[in-house]
Amino acid sequence: MPRPFPVEFRRRAVALVRAGKPITTAAAELGVSAAAIHNWVRQDQIDRGARPGITTPESIELTKAKKRIRQLEDEVAILKKASKLFEEDRPHPKGFTR
């Protein structure tokens, strides 16, 4: 995975485009792909409310929530396996021997 560009660099690139410079020209001057700048501009429009979509803070929160859910699901799976192991050694609570 390529290393992400610093936030300040992305902000300056978006500011250039918002000031009227074409995306392809800004991309060539900054040594970045035009697609990357296009994505940054689109996300900036979403963050400003000019375009519908998930804002950057919402995206960060959603990513953290998904990570926590995966962690909790893993913990539940481990606990289920452990309870099955302990269940085999335990006698039936009613005294049945089957």
C-alpha positions as CSV (number, residue, x, y, z in Angstrom):
1,M,0.0,0.0,0.0
2,P,1.5,3.4,-0.9
3,R,2.3,5.8,1.8
4,P,-0.5,8.4,2.2
5,F,0.4,12.1,1.5
6,P,0.4,14.4,4.5
7,V,-2.9,16.2,5.3
8,E,-1.4,19.6,4.8
9,F,-0.1,18.6,1.3
10,R,-3.5,17.4,0.3
11,R,-5.1,20.6,1.6
12,R,-2.8,22.7,-0.5
13,A,-3.4,20.7,-3.6
14,V,-7.2,21.1,-3.1
15,A,-6.7,24.8,-2.5
16,L,-4.9,25.1,-5.8
17,V,-7.8,23.4,-7.6
18,R,-10.4,25.5,-5.8
19,A,-8.4,28.6,-6.8
20,G,-9.0,27.7,-10.5
21,K,-6.0,25.6,-11.5
22,P,-6.9,22.5,-13.6
23,I,-6.5,19.2,-11.8
24,T,-4.1,17.9,-14.4
25,T,-1.8,20.9,-14.2
26,A,-1.8,20.8,-10.4
27,A,-1.1,17.1,-10.5
28,A,1.9,17.6,-12.8
29,E,3.3,20.4,-10.7
30,L,3.0,18.5,-7.5
31,G,4.1,15.1,-8.8
32,V,0.8,13.4,-7.9
33,S,-1.6,11.5,-10.1
34,A,-4.6,13.5,-11.3
35,A,-6.9,10.7,-9.9
36,A,-5.5,11.3,-6.4
37,I,-6.2,15.1,-6.6
38,H,-9.7,14.4,-8.0
39,N,-10.4,12.1,-5.0
40,W,-9.1,14.8,-2.6
41,V,-11.3,17.5,-4.2
42,R,-14.3,15.2,-4.1
43,Q,-13.8,14.5,-0.4
44,D,-13.3,18.2,0.3
45,Q,-16.7,18.9,-1.4
46,I,-18.3,16.2,0.8
47,D,-16.7,17.6,3.9
48,R,-17.9,21.1,3.1
49,G,-21.4,19.8,2.4
50,A,-21.5,20.7,-1.3
51,R,-21.8,17.0,-2.2
52,P,-23.6,14.1,-0.5
53,G,-21.5,11.4,1.1
54,I,-19.6,10.3,4.2
55,T,-17.5,13.1,5.7
56,T,-13.9,12.5,6.9
57,P,-14.8,12.4,10.7
58,E,-17.7,10.0,10.0
59,S,-15.4,7.8,8.0
60,I,-12.8,7.7,10.8
61,E,-15.5,6.9,13.3
62,L,-17.0,4.2,11.1
63,T,-13.5,2.6,10.6
64,K,-12.9,2.5,14.4
65,A,-16.4,1.0,15.0
66,K,-15.8,-1.7,12.4
67,K,-12.4,-2.6,13.9
68,R,-14.0,-2.8,17.4
69,I,-16.8,-5.0,16.0
70,R,-14.3,-7.4,14.5
71,Q,-12.4,-7.6,17.8
72,L,-15.5,-8.3,19.7
73,E,-16.6,-11.0,17.2
74,D,-13.2,-12.7,17.6
75,E,-13.6,-12.6,21.4
76,V,-17.1,-14.1,21.2
77,A,-15.7,-16.9,18.9
78,I,-12.9,-17.7,21.4
79,L,-15.4,-17.8,24.3
80,K,-17.7,-20.1,22.4
81,K,-14.8,-22.5,21.7
82,A,-13.7,-22.4,25.3
83,S,-17.2,-23.0,26.7
84,K,-17.5,-26.1,24.4
85,L,-14.3,-27.4,25.9
86,F,-15.4,-26.9,29.5
87,E,-18.9,-28.3,28.7
88,E,-17.6,-31.7,27.8
89,D,-16.0,-32.2,31.3
90,R,-19.1,-31.0,33.2
91,P,-21.8,-33.5,34.3
92,H,-25.4,-32.8,33.3
93,P,-27.1,-30.6,35.9
94,K,-30.1,-32.9,36.4
95,G,-27.8,-35.9,37.2
96,F,-28.2,-37.7,33.9
97,T,-25.3,-39.9,32.9
98,R,-26.0,-40.0,29.2
